[in-house]
Amino acid sequence: MNTMYTQAKFINSSPHLKNTPEDQGLEVAFAGRSNAGKSSAINTLTRQSALARISKTPGRTQMLNFFEINERLRFVDLPGYGYAKVPVAVKKQWHELMETYLLQRKSLCGIVLVMDVRHPLTEFDWQMVEWCQHSQLPLHILLTKADKLNYGAAKNTLLQVQKELQECPLSLSLQLFSSLKKTGVDELHHALDRLFNPPLLSEPEAAAEV
């Protein structure tokens, strides 16, 4: 386990790119439908019960939420998407906020796409996959709530999602995860290490890789 992630702390929330941390260093953004378990996943991977706010009402994550890991690295919890009871105007506002962040944030180096293992690859999920493909950003898929299925069914879903995405020309990894059972935490830490580390190569080292 990488204990660096357990030191994460909340910085701020913002409904736009103003008043956000300076656009330097590296950020990994967590995206997903509003009931997919993003906040629970962030709390579980950092071993902090209340770092990311959890609500019994999906759709409460309406801003960009920034968490500092260290002076160079951050998590960003993006607005939850797709909750039916949220007014259309609010959905549009969230969508525009996410699009602006994804297009303009230079420090963004990877996406963790959170999906409920019982309902994977929704329309929104495919949009995020296509966006990562277009932007050539590495993507890690977190199939959450794996405890809701028996292991065989959860594993079959993982393999099915992997099969459906095998033609996508992007850096992609995926795993099962359960915040309730605390399973998949070490695997997620390793995935975050991969997302953060490649851009940290110095220019001479990067040139040597070519």
Helices and strands as residue ranges (DSSP letters): G 3-7, E 9-14, E 26-32, H 38-46, E 64-68, E 73-77, H 88-104, E 108-116, H 123-135, E 139-144, G 146-148, H 151-165, E 172-176, H 185-196, G 198-200, H 203-209
